[in-house]
Amino acid sequence: MPDILVRDVPKETVDALKRQAEDHGRSLQQEVKTILQTAGKRRHIADYVESARRMREKIASYAPHQTDSTLLIRKDRER
């Protein structure tokens, strides 16, 4: 498995990561590895946009065509 070396990490960041690791019952290395694995699995925003577009199309295909009720109300009031 490849290694990654990150230099010049601010002390405050390292301290925060150590506290977070302790809260999760992990070592600092395990915590950083978990964070990197989670970040590596995140999808690109364009993937989410495309997925949402497909869902909207699918939902729209199930729903009956909706008319603009403004015209119907106007005609009803003119009677």
PyMOL commands that set and color helices and strands:
alter all, ss='L'
color gray80, all
select helices_A, chain A and resi 11-23+28-41+45-62+69-78
alter helices_A, ss='H'
color red, helices_A
deselect
rebuild
show_as cartoon
